[in-house]
Amino acid sequence: MIDINRVREDPALAKIVQAEFRRAVGMINGRWKLEILWLLSHHGTRRFGELKRGLPGITQHMLTAQLRALEKDGLIKRTIFAEVPPRVEYEITPNARRLRPIFVEIVKWAEEHGAAAAEPAAPEVAGA
């Protein structure tokens, strides 16, 4: 667990923590990576076509690239079944499963901000 007060007081530690943060964000950064992880996290194991249907607007090439990157970073597992035609399934790894609470908090945050953004702004009163 990171002691944020210690990080604030220790520039060397702050630099290390920032580098780790940058590395972690790099693993999930990308137009589709978080959405792919969300789908696999909340809907379980999926095949390529199911993921593509769950991500309107993604191209086959982009989905393939994002899945390969997530697999390389150890966030998803790809299983190939020796069948004709071959069947490939994707699932999140235990490491990625640890992101679930963060996903839930992001959704809560979006709900709160969505409600605030949807409320009409109070009219400005001249001379106030």
N, C-alpha and C positions, 0 to 999 in steps of 0.2 A: 504494500500500500504506500502510495506517495504521500509524504508529509508536506503539504503545500507551503506551510510556514517555513520549513527548512529549505525548500526550493527557492522561496523568495529571498532568503538570507544568504544563500550559498550560490554565487554565480557559476561555479564549476558544475555543481549539481544541476542548476537550471539549464545549463548548456546540454548536459547529458539527457535530461528529461525532454527537452525540446527536440533533440535528435531522435529519441524514441517515438515521440508524438508524430514527428514528420514521417518516420518509417511506417508507423501504423496507419496514418492517414493515406499514405501512398498505396498501401495494400488494398484499401477500400475505395480509393478515389477513382472516379471514372463515371461516365454518364449512366452506366447500367449496373455496375457492380453491387451497389447497395440494394437495388431493386431485385437483382438475382438472389442475393443473400436473404432478403426479406421473404421472397417466394419460397425458397428452400427451407427457411427457418420455420415458417408458419404453415406451409402446405406439404412438407415432407419431401421425400424422394420424387424427382421428376425426370421425365425424358426430355430430350432436346425440343421436340415439337410442342410439348406442354409448356416449357419455359418460353418458347417463342410466342405462343398464343397468349401467355400471361404478361407479355411485355410489348404492347402495341407500339409499333414504330421502329422496333429494333430490326436490323437486317440479319440475315443468316451469318454473314461474315463477321459482323460486330459481336453477335452472341457467341460465336465460336472463339473469337479473340478474347472476350471477357472471361469466358469459362476457362480457357487455357491459363490466363493470368491468375485467376482465383485458385485454380488447381496448383499452379506453380508456387503460390504463396501459402499453400496448405489450408485454404479456407473451404474448399470443396473437394469431394472425392468423386472420381469418375470410375464407374464400373462397367466393363464391357462383358456382355454375355455371349458365349459362343453359340449363337443361333443363326439361322438363316431366315430372314435377314438379321444381321447383328443388331442387338439391342444395347443401348448405352443409357445408363441412368446416372443422375447427379444427385448428391446429397451434401449437406453441410457437415463439416468435421466438428469434433468437440471444441476445437479452438474457436471456430466461427459461432458455435452455439452460445458461447459466452457473450456474444454481441446482442443476444435477444433483449436483455433489459435495456440496452441503449436504444434499440429499435422501438420498444414500448415507450420510452421517454420521449423519443422524437415524435411519435404519433401524438402523445399527450400535449407536447409543446405545440404541434401543428394545430391541434384542436383548439387550444387556448388562443393562439394567434389568429386562427381562422375566424373564431367568434369575434375577436376584437377588431379584425379587419372588416368584418361584415357589418359591424355596427355603424350607423351613420354618424358622421362627425357632428359635434354640437355646433350650431350656427354661431358665427362670430358676431359679437355685439359691437357696434361702432362706438368708439369712445370708452370702451371698457379697459 
